[in-house]
């Protein structure tokens, strides 16, 4: 999964002003992290 995560970071770094791209990456990150809930006490 690290290759995929690096790809997501690269997509934003290569086009940091593109809000549509950032929103797409955000959706991809949220989908990736859906199976990993945040730890809570």
C-alpha positions as CSV (number, residue, x, y, z in Angstrom):
1,X,0.0,0.0,0.0
2,X,3.0,2.3,0.4
3,X,3.3,2.6,-3.4
4,X,-0.3,3.7,-3.6
5,X,0.1,6.2,-0.7
6,X,3.2,7.7,-2.3
7,X,1.3,8.0,-5.5
8,X,-1.5,10.0,-3.7
9,X,1.1,12.3,-2.2
10,X,2.8,12.7,-5.6
11,X,-0.5,13.6,-7.3
12,X,-0.9,16.5,-4.9
13,X,2.7,17.7,-4.9
14,X,2.8,17.7,-8.7
15,X,-0.3,19.9,-8.9
16,X,-0.9,21.7,-5.6
17,X,-3.1,24.4,-7.0
18,X,-5.6,22.0,-8.6
19,X,-8.5,21.9,-6.1
20,X,-10.3,19.2,-8.2
21,X,-7.3,16.9,-8.0
22,X,-6.9,17.5,-4.2
23,X,-10.6,16.7,-3.7
24,X,-10.1,13.5,-5.7
25,X,-7.0,12.5,-3.6
26,X,-9.0,13.3,-0.5
27,X,-11.7,10.9,-1.6
28,X,-9.1,8.2,-2.4
29,X,-7.5,8.7,1.1
30,X,-10.9,8.5,2.8
31,X,-11.7,5.3,0.9
32,X,-8.3,3.8,1.8
33,X,-8.6,4.6,5.5
34,X,-12.2,3.5,5.9
35,X,-11.0,0.1,7.1
36,X,-8.7,1.7,9.7
37,X,-10.8,3.7,12.2
38,X,-8.9,6.2,14.5
39,X,-8.0,4.9,17.9
40,X,-10.2,6.2,20.7
41,X,-10.2,5.5,24.4
